[in-house]
């Protein structure tokens, strides 16, 4: 498949802080790509460089074969940032028309608004909308110019559960219309609902780049925390993915606990919970950091 955008060994620093560290990603035509990771992983910085709003400190960023900083390279790009600032005094239809006027091949205002659930608000001022309604409008604007590539940074911020699910359905429909879509999120559920391929970031680096099924297999872990005088024996039990101090990451906590009890290993202060995305991936990649 054709690469629409690439980051090639890209690093971005802000003073003494390295937000993105030697990242290489290829975004291919027709993909629904999820960029997943905890807050502060570097996802938004990657998006901002693809949008041309920030330049890499080192490495190369290209979009449609050109420099994202050049307006000509961004003509087929649609995007929605994490934070949305829309003019309160304009009506919803006026905002869509204003943005759409910048594109030669634009969507019909009423049709686009209806798809994204803001059709009934076309004559209302933006300032009268709820936070969730403003968010849906902001995401709709990313698609007004019939873009080939769309970058959505945390698109469901501020939406309730029902609204999130409705927006996911709309995004899947836009992808089926031909848009290549990149979605950033720190919610595994959101990426699972949307993405076919997933790039996971942690600490400014890419720690995994795989199909959705491959990623789910790696993060579907339970965390068992216990105190024992025989940690190596516990770590050697069947089903243990890896150990981090007193934390044992397992795929089947019931099977692990059964093995632990029958092993004769003495333990205390045992707790079991789901591993967070950050815990699972930072622990999985500890040896590579």
VOLUMGU-650545 format. One line per 4 residues: number of its first residue (from 0); their letters; for each residue x, y, z of N, C-alpha, C. Coordinates in steps of 0.02 Angstrom, whole numbers. Each point is the difference from the previous one (the first is absolute). Layout:
residues N
NUM) a) X Y Z X Y Z X Y Z | ...
//
This chain:
residues 289
0) xxxx) 42 -60 0 -42 60 0 44 62 0 | -27 54 -30 36 63 -5 5 33 69 | 59 26 16 9 37 62 -23 71 -9 | -49 22 39 -24 68 -3 41 46 44
4) xxxx) 27 -27 54 39 40 47 52 -44 33 | 58 30 16 53 -38 33 35 44 51 | 22 -32 53 48 29 47 60 -47 -2 | 58 27 -15 60 -40 -8 52 21 52
8) xxxx) 7 -42 51 48 13 54 -7 71 27 | -61 16 20 -17 68 21 8 8 76 | 35 53 19 6 20 70 -24 72 6 | -38 14 53 -22 68 14 12 15 74
12) xxxx) 39 52 12 14 20 69 -30 69 14 | -16 11 63 -22 65 24 46 17 58 | 52 38 -15 51 13 51 35 -64 20 | -3 -17 63 32 -61 24 -45 -61 -4
16) xxxx) -63 10 -22 -49 -54 -2 -3 -29 -71 | 7 -66 -4 -7 -35 -64 -71 -28 -5 | -41 31 -41 -70 -22 -6 -8 -58 -48 | 41 -1 -53 0 -55 -49 72 -20 -11
20) xxxx) 13 -65 5 68 -25 2 12 -52 -54 | 28 21 -57 20 -46 -54 -59 -43 -24 | -54 33 -19 -61 -34 -21 -2 -7 -76 | -16 -61 -21 -10 -14 -71 -69 -32 -8
24) xxxx) -44 33 -39 -67 -24 -13 -17 13 -73 | -31 -48 -33 -25 8 -68 -75 -7 1 | -35 49 -25 -73 -1 -3 -20 -15 -72 | -32 -56 -11 -14 -24 -68 -72 14 -20
28) xxxx) -9 10 -64 -66 16 -28 -50 -54 17 | -59 21 22 -54 -46 15 -1 -27 70 | 48 19 41 3 -26 68 -47 38 47 | -20 -35 53 -29 31 59 50 -15 55
32) xxxx) 43 48 14 57 -10 45 -14 31 68 | 11 -39 52 -7 24 68 68 16 29 | 8 60 27 61 20 34 -16 0 75 | 25 -50 34 -23 -15 68 56 10 50
36) xxxx) -17 24 59 50 7 52 -25 43 57 | 33 -3 57 -22 41 57 11 74 -14 | -30 42 42 12 72 -6 75 15 7 | 25 44 -43 71 16 2 43 -47 -40
40) xxxx) -30 -46 -38 39 -49 -38 32 30 -62 | -24 58 -24 27 31 -60 -48 0 -59 | -61 -25 11 -48 -6 -55 -18 67 -30 | -16 49 42 -21 65 -25 58 36 -36
44) xxxx) 61 -10 24 57 30 -34 9 -29 -70 | -10 -65 -7 3 -32 -66 -52 31 -46 | -62 7 25 -54 29 -41 17 71 -20 | 27 39 47 15 70 -15 54 7 -53
48) xxxx) 47 -47 -2 52 2 -53 -29 -21 -67 | -46 -48 -1 -33 -18 -62 -44 56 -26 | -27 40 45 -41 58 -20 43 59 -22 | 65 -3 11 44 55 -18 1 55 52
52) xxxx) -30 -10 58 -1 51 53 65 0 39 | 36 -55 0 65 -3 31 49 -35 -47 | 63 18 4 51 -31 -41 40 -49 43 | 24 -53 -29 41 -47 38 67 31 17
56) xxxx) 27 -19 58 67 22 18 51 -36 -43 | -14 -64 -15 40 -38 -47 -44 -52 -32 | 23 -27 -56 -40 -47 -38 -43 36 -51 | -41 -39 -36 -39 27 -56 -74 -18 7
60) xxxx) -43 50 -10 -72 -11 -2 -25 20 -69 | -38 -44 -32 -29 15 -66 -74 -17 0 | -38 39 -39 -70 -14 -10 -16 10 -73 | -28 -49 -32 -12 -1 -72 64 17 -39
64) xxxx) 56 -24 26 63 9 -34 33 67 10 | -31 45 39 28 67 11 9 16 73 | 21 61 12 11 24 67 -67 23 31 | -20 -25 58 -63 21 30 -5 75 13
68) xxxx) 58 33 6 -1 72 12 -24 39 -61 | 1 -30 -59 -23 32 -61 -75 -10 -9 | -36 54 -9 -73 -4 -6 -22 -46 -57 | 39 -1 -53 -18 -41 -58 -1 -74 18
72) xxxx) 42 -20 47 4 -71 20 -59 -20 43 | -36 50 28 -54 -15 47 -69 6 -31 | -4 9 -66 -65 12 -31 -46 -60 6 | 27 -59 5 -42 -61 5 0 -28 71
76) xxxx) 16 44 48 4 -20 70 -57 31 40 | -32 -41 41 -49 25 48 24 -17 70 | -15 42 48 24 -14 68 -43 34 52 | 0 -30 59 -33 28 58 48 -4 59
80) xxxx) 15 56 32 45 -1 57 -37 -22 63 | 39 -13 54 -31 -17 64 -45 56 25 | 25 61 -3 -37 57 25 -33 36 -58 | -64 16 8 -37 30 -54 -18 72 18
84) xxxx) 17 47 -44 -17 71 10 -41 22 -60 | -66 3 7 -44 21 -53 -31 67 18 | -13 44 -49 -27 66 14 -72 -5 25 | -11 23 61 -65 -7 33 -56 37 -37
88) xxxx) 17 55 -33 -52 42 -29 -26 -26 -67 | 38 -43 -34 -22 -26 -64 -49 -57 9 | -44 -8 -49 -45 -57 0 37 -62 -24 | -26 -58 19 32 -63 -19 8 -6 -75
92) xxxx) -53 17 -38 3 -4 -72 52 48 -29 | 7 59 31 49 48 -24 71 -25 11 | 12 -34 56 67 -27 13 18 -53 -51 | -47 -44 -15 12 -53 -49 12 31 -69
96) xxxx) -40 50 -18 8 33 -65 67 36 -4 | 20 32 54 64 37 0 59 -48 -11 | 0 -55 36 55 -48 -8 -4 -33 -69 | -60 -17 -21 -8 -33 -64 21 43 -59
100) xxxx) -5 66 8 19 46 -55 74 -4 -17 | 40 -30 43 71 -7 -13 16 -60 -44 | -51 -39 -19 12 -62 -38 -40 2 -64 | 30 -24 -54 -34 -2 -65 -50 -57 -3
104) xxxx) 13 -55 35 -44 -58 0 -26 -9 71 | -53 36 16 -24 1 69 -66 -37 8 | -13 -21 61 -63 -33 16 -56 51 6 | -61 -22 -13 -59 42 9 -12 10 74
108) xxxx) -10 62 20 -3 17 71 -54 -39 38 | -61 0 -25 -55 -33 35 12 -75 5 | 27 -29 -53 13 -72 -2 53 -19 52 | 54 38 1 54 -14 48 -24 9 72
112) xxxx) -36 54 12 -25 13 68 -46 -56 23 | -42 -25 -44 -45 -54 18 38 -63 18 | 51 -16 -38 40 -60 13 32 2 69 | 22 59 21 36 6 63 -45 22 58
116) xxxx) -65 -1 -10 -46 12 55 -9 72 20 | 17 47 -44 -10 71 16 -46 33 -51 | -37 -40 -39 -43 27 -52 -55 45 27 | -26 -14 59 -54 40 29 25 66 28
120) xxxx) 66 9 2 28 60 31 29 49 -51 | -14 -9 -64 31 41 -52 -11 74 10 | -58 20 27 -15 71 7 14 26 71 | 28 -44 42 16 22 67 71 26 4
124) xxxx) 12 49 44 68 24 9 42 -53 36 | 63 -3 -19 44 -50 28 5 6 76 | -3 62 25 6 11 72 -56 -31 40 | -56 -16 -32 -57 -30 35 4 -76 3
128) xxxx) 49 -29 -34 6 -73 -1 33 -26 64 | -16 -62 16 34 -33 55 70 -20 -21 | 41 -20 48 68 -21 -16 2 -58 -47 | -45 -48 10 -2 -58 -45 -22 17 -70
132) xxxx) -48 47 -6 -23 22 -66 56 37 -37 | 37 41 37 57 35 -31 52 -50 -23 | 10 -53 38 49 -50 -19 -20 -36 -64 | -64 -17 -6 -23 -33 -61 7 46 -60
136) xxxx) -14 65 10 8 48 -54 74 5 -20 | 44 1 48 71 5 -15 24 -60 -40 | -23 -60 17 19 -60 -37 -30 3 -70 | -61 24 -6 -31 6 -67 40 45 -45
140) xxxx) 28 54 28 39 47 -41 62 -32 -30 | 25 -53 32 59 -34 -27 -16 -35 -65 | -64 -13 -13 -20 -36 -60 -33 44 -53 | -6 65 12 -38 43 -45 31 5 -69
144) xxxx) 66 -8 -6 33 7 -64 13 -65 -37 | -37 -54 19 11 -66 -31 74 -19 2 | 32 1 58 72 -13 4 17 -73 -13 | 62 -11 -23 25 -68 -8 28 -27 65
148) xxxx) 25 45 42 29 -20 64 -29 45 54 | -23 -30 55 -29 37 55 35 -19 65 | 20 51 38 35 -9 63 -47 24 56 | -19 -46 44 -47 15 53 35 -11 67
152) xxxx) 12 53 37 34 -3 64 -51 -3 56 | -8 -58 31 -48 -10 54 -70 26 -21 | -30 -29 -52 -61 29 -29 -61 -3 45 | -2 -45 49 -61 -6 40 7 34 68
156) xxxx) 49 44 8 7 37 63 -64 38 15 | -27 -7 60 -59 37 20 -66 -32 -18 | 2 -57 -33 -62 -34 -21 -20 -53 51 | -66 -9 8 -23 -55 43 4 -66 -39
160) xxxx) -17 -54 33 9 -66 -30 -39 -8 -64 | -65 20 1 -41 -8 -59 27 42 -58 | 20 62 15 26 43 -53 66 -27 -28 | 41 -29 42 63 -29 -23 -15 -57 -50
164) xxxx) -46 -43 18 -17 -56 -44 -29 25 -66 | -41 52 3 -29 27 -61 55 29 -45 | 48 35 31 54 30 -40 45 -54 -29 | 12 -54 36 39 -55 -27 -33 -27 -64
168) xxxx) -66 -7 1 -35 -25 -59 8 46 -59 | -2 67 13 9 49 -54 71 -4 -27 | 50 -7 43 69 -4 -23 12 -63 -42 | -31 -55 21 7 -60 -42 -31 10 -69
172) xxxx) -56 36 -2 -33 15 -64 44 44 -43 | 33 50 30 45 44 -38 60 -40 -28 | 24 -47 38 54 -42 -23 -23 -42 -60 | -60 -27 5 -27 -40 -56 -10 42 -62
176) xxxx) -10 66 8 -6 46 -57 67 11 -34 | 55 -20 32 66 6 -31 52 39 38 | -19 28 58 48 39 38 48 -45 39 | 63 16 -2 49 -32 44 -2 39 66
180) xxxx) -9 -35 55 -12 34 64 51 -22 52 | 28 49 35 44 -12 57 -35 28 62 | -9 -42 50 -33 20 62 48 -10 58 | 10 52 40 39 -8 61 -48 -8 59
184) xxxx) 21 -40 47 -41 -9 60 42 -34 53 | -19 11 64 30 -40 53 -51 -51 25 | -56 -6 -36 -51 -51 16 8 -60 -46 | 16 -58 28 5 -60 -40 -66 -17 -33
188) xxxx) -56 14 35 -66 -15 -27 -12 39 -65 | 22 63 -1 -11 41 -60 40 -26 -59 | 62 -17 12 41 -26 -54 -25 -67 -24 | -24 -41 48 -27 -65 -19 -62 7 -44
192) xxxx) -40 52 13 -61 11 -38 14 25 -70 | 58 32 -11 12 35 -63 56 -29 -43 | 55 -18 31 62 -11 -37 8 -70 -28 | 36 -4 -54 21 -64 -29 74 -13 16
196) xxxx) 38 54 1 70 -3 19 11 48 58 | 43 -19 46 10 40 60 75 13 11 | 17 63 10 67 19 20 -5 23 72 | 40 -31 43 -2 17 71 63 40 18
200) xxxx) -11 57 34 55 41 21 3 3 77 | 60 6 25 12 9 72 66 35 8 | 1 53 40 63 35 11 30 31 -62 | -42 18 -49 24 32 -61 23 -48 -53
204) xxxx) -4 -65 13 24 -50 -48 -57 -45 -23 | 9 -31 -58 -45 -52 -23 22 -65 33 | -46 -29 40 17 -63 33 -34 -59 -32 | -48 12 -45 -31 -55 -36 -35 29 -62
208) xxxx) 1 -39 -54 -33 18 -62 -25 -65 -29 | -66 -12 4 -25 -66 -16 -74 6 -20 | -28 -56 -20 -72 -2 -13 -37 8 66 | -64 16 -4 -39 6 61 2 -64 41
212) xxxx) -7 -57 -34 1 -64 36 66 -10 36 | 55 18 -33 65 -8 31 8 44 62 | -25 62 -4 4 46 57 -43 -24 58 | -61 -22 -15 -44 -24 53 30 -59 36
216) xxxx) 36 -42 -36 33 -57 31 54 21 48 | 29 58 -11 55 23 42 -24 39 60 | -56 35 -5 -23 41 56 -56 -31 40 | -25 -58 -23 -53 -33 37 27 -37 60
220) xxxx) 31 36 45 33 -31 58 -35 19 65 | 8 -43 51 -20 15 68 62 10 42 | -5 43 48 56 13 45 -14 -33 67 | 44 -45 20 -4 -33 66 57 27 42
224) xxxx) -17 31 56 51 28 45 0 -42 64 | 59 -23 19 5 -40 61 70 6 29 | 6 -17 63 65 -3 34 19 -73 11 | 61 -17 -16 24 -68 8 75 0 9
228) xxxx) 25 -53 32 72 -9 7 29 -40 -58 | -44 -19 -47 22 -41 -58 -25 31 -65 | 20 62 -14 -27 34 -60 19 -35 -65 | 59 -30 -3 20 -33 -63 -44 -61 -14
232) xxxx) -20 -36 53 -44 -57 -10 -69 23 -23 | -24 55 28 -64 26 -21 3 21 -74 | 54 34 -19 7 23 -69 5 -58 -49 | 22 -58 24 7 -58 -44 -64 -40 -9
236) xxxx) -53 18 37 -63 -36 -6 -30 10 -69 | -37 -49 -22 -31 2 -67 -49 59 -4 | 3 36 -55 -46 55 -12 27 68 18 | 60 3 32 28 65 17 34 29 -61
240) xxxx) -22 59 -21 30 32 -58 67 32 19 | 0 36 55 62 31 23 -11 26 71 | 55 17 32 -3 23 69 33 68 5 | -27 43 43 29 65 14 -3 10 76
244) xxxx) 53 -17 34 1 4 73 -49 -48 31 | -49 26 38 -51 -42 31 -61 -8 -44 | 3 25 -62 -55 -5 -47 13 -55 -51 | -51 -42 -10 5 -54 -48 -56 9 -51
248) xxxx) 19 5 -64 -49 11 -53 -18 -67 -31 | -65 -16 3 -24 -66 -23 -58 8 -48 | -10 -49 -42 -55 3 -48 -64 -30 28 | 7 -49 44 -58 -32 31 11 -2 75
252) xxxx) -31 47 36 14 6 72 -26 -61 39 | -57 -29 -23 -27 -58 35 48 -59 -5 | 26 -12 -60 47 -55 -9 65 12 40 | 22 63 0 60 16 37 -9 -12 75
256) xxxx) -57 22 28 -12 -8 71 -5 -74 19 | -31 -39 -44 -4 -72 13 70 -31 2 | 43 20 -48 68 -25 -2 40 23 62 | -12 61 20 35 28 58 -18 -39 63
260) xxxx) -64 -14 10 -22 -34 61 27 -72 2 | -1 -34 -57 24 -70 -1 76 -6 0 | 35 55 -12 73 -3 -3 33 -7 68 | -37 19 52 29 -2 66 41 62 18
264) xxxx) 2 49 -46 37 63 12 -38 41 53 | 34 24 49 -31 42 51 -4 72 -26 | -58 33 12 -9 68 -23 -48 36 47 | -5 66 -7 -44 40 41 -19 64 -38
268) xxxx) -50 35 26 -21 65 -27 -12 -3 -76 | -42 -47 -20 -13 -10 -72 -59 43 -22 | 9 35 -56 -54 36 -34 2 -14 -74 | -58 4 -33 -4 -11 -72 -41 56 -31
272) xxxx) 24 28 -55 -38 50 -37 24 1 -72 | -36 35 -42 21 7 -70 61 45 -4 | 46 -18 -43 59 42 -12 -19 59 -42 | 23 59 19 -13 58 -42 44 -4 -62
276) xxxx) -20 37 -51 39 1 -61 72 20 13 | 9 52 41 68 23 14 40 -53 36 | -30 -33 50 36 -52 36 20 -58 -46 | -48 -22 -40 13 -57 -43 55 13 -50
280) xxxx) -3 57 -34 49 13 -52 67 23 25 | 0 40 52 65 20 28 36 -60 29 | -38 -45 30 31 -60 28 24 -47 -55 | -41 -8 -51 18 -43 -56 64 23 -35
284) xxxx) 11 65 -2 56 27 -36 57 24 45 | -2 -21 62 49 24 48 71 -13 -23 | 12 -58 -29 68 -17 -20 25 41 -58 | -46 31 -38 20 39 -59 9 74 15
288) x) -19 21 61 4 71 17 69 20 24
//
